[in-house]
Amino acid sequence: MKQTVNIGIIGLGARAETLLATIFDFDRQDVLVTAICDLNQERIDRILEIMKNHDYPVPAVYKDYKPLIASDAVDAVLVPTSWNSHLHIAEEAMKLGKYAGIEVGGASSLDELWHLVRAAESTGVSCMMLENCCYGRNELLCLNLARKGLLGELIHCECGYEHDLAEMARKDGKRSEREEHNFRRNGDLYPTHGIGPVAKILRINRGNRFMTLTSTASKARGFMREAERSGRGQIFYAEGDVVTTVIKCANGETVTMTHCVSLPRPYTRDLRVQGTKGIFLEDVKSVYIEGVSTTREEIDVAGNPYTVHDWTPVEDIYEKYDHPIWKKYKDKLVGGHGGMDGLILKAFFDAVRNRTAPPIDVYDCAAWMSITCLSEQSISMGGMPVAFPDFTDGKWIYEGGGAVGEWALDEVYE
Ligand SMILES: NC(=O)c1ccc[n+]([C@@H]2O[C@H](COP(=O)([O-])OP(=O)(O)OC[C@H]3O[C@@H](n4cnc5c(N)ncnc54)[C@H](O)[C@@H]3O)[C@@H](O)[C@H]2O)c1
């Protein structure tokens, strides 16, 4: 087994800086950034400066990603470029035998997802989405509760991405790519932080699959209000302030997703996982689980008895039900987003080093990212149901499969 994983980073924006800061905490014998690439020289210079300040070995520098992915000096690539480019770059990397770690975001077309799937199938090389929220403490707690059967048979989940990013509309000049998407498109543009963990809990692609979705968008005022307030005048953004998507799964579960990035509100990923025996609810950071939470009998004003189910604060069950990953790493977390970045990178590098299936594979990428273009279609047809393609070509009917071991997200390994 090769000890050091040599990494190329393609796309050196803000996200690359956070990933790099996380990698600085890893042993250089384990993971070494040997090549970097961006179209923009300023971004290259900034990253080189950051690396120099950390006494990091100077990497090979590219403006074109093609020679980087062809280079023998890299075993795998991280691709935090943009929603419009990362899938194509990952596809090309796989075709050259390099594992690709793509950043989160939604797809613009089903076609680019099919290309990704076919590249993995024809080469046997993997692509992993670096969906860090799959390693969040509460998301993994829910996975653990679900696999232990404590929530009973799963019935309904909710998730979302509600993050006030309206400040995007304040800036004059060239729009960032993310702003451009919100300016021109109307759909659930950022589905994976929410749906990733939920899809794992529901065993999507491994005995279950997404069948159909419907999406509805509210009116769009948030970005326009922000642009007006900052003196830019009235600018109309296509993206509805609240996009609500309902997914129906093959095994009968429903998932409601909320995308809201243009209205003032605290951040949430809205997680709710509900089954026949219990529920986890992010908004109150609590669970109700039969046999774990308390239930009281009360008498109403008419003298009739009724049952009250009490919430159990999630803090009260961490010690017993934390996922093994959090039990092991909670006191030695590294990297951004409360340690989730460190965990997802460890999982990716582990798969690259051992040439094994990553915990989030190409079928997961395709199913989760397709929500964006499918929700656009549904919205544009007034909320009509749209069918998900079966990216697995029927393999979803088999339970099991997927990554095994410490970083697995399908089963829980103690
Ligand atoms: N997982 C998370 O928590 C998290 C957080 C923030 C951003 N992200 C994701 O990370 C990605 C990047 O986000 P960002 O904010 O850094 O974006 P950004 O626009 O700041 O940076 C992207 C960089 O990629 C470069 N680039 C684009 N196309 C390229 C190409 N073909 N070859 C080489 N370089 C290219 C651009 O020049 C730019 O420097 C997005 O997909 C975003 O959704 C994830």
The ligand as an ORCA input file, in Angstrom:
! r2SCAN-3c Opt
* xyz 0 1
  N     -18.504     21.848      1.060
  C     -18.608     23.081      1.498
  O     -18.858     23.316      2.670
  C     -18.378     24.213      0.532
  C     -18.214     25.526      0.990
  C     -18.001     26.524      0.049
  C     -17.960     26.216     -1.295
  N     -18.131     24.933     -1.702
  C     -18.098     24.564     -3.126
  O     -16.765     24.706     -3.585
  C     -16.765     25.072     -4.963
  C     -15.906     26.319     -5.179
  O     -16.429     27.365     -4.407
  P     -15.626     28.748     -4.247
  O     -16.438     29.601     -3.363
  O     -14.213     28.486     -3.888
  O     -15.709     29.305     -5.742
  P     -14.793     30.408     -6.402
  O     -15.542     30.888     -7.573
  O     -14.342     31.382     -5.348
  O     -13.486     29.620     -6.848
  C     -13.460     28.768     -7.950
  C     -12.071     28.840     -8.558
  O     -12.011     27.855     -9.592
  C     -11.322     28.438    -10.691
  N     -11.722     27.723    -11.905
  C     -12.936     27.705    -12.506
  N     -12.909     26.922    -13.597
  C     -11.641     26.417    -13.686
  C     -10.994     25.551    -14.601
  N     -11.618     25.045    -15.654
  N      -9.691     25.243    -14.378
  C      -9.031     25.774    -13.313
  N      -9.602     26.622    -12.425
  C     -10.888     26.939    -12.602
  C     -11.743     29.905    -10.684
  O     -10.833     30.717    -11.368
  C     -11.779     30.201     -9.186
  O     -10.556     30.684     -8.692
  C     -18.237     25.225     -5.349
  O     -18.676     24.051     -5.952
  C     -18.932     25.436     -4.024
  O     -20.276     25.040     -4.062
  C     -18.321     23.922     -0.809
*
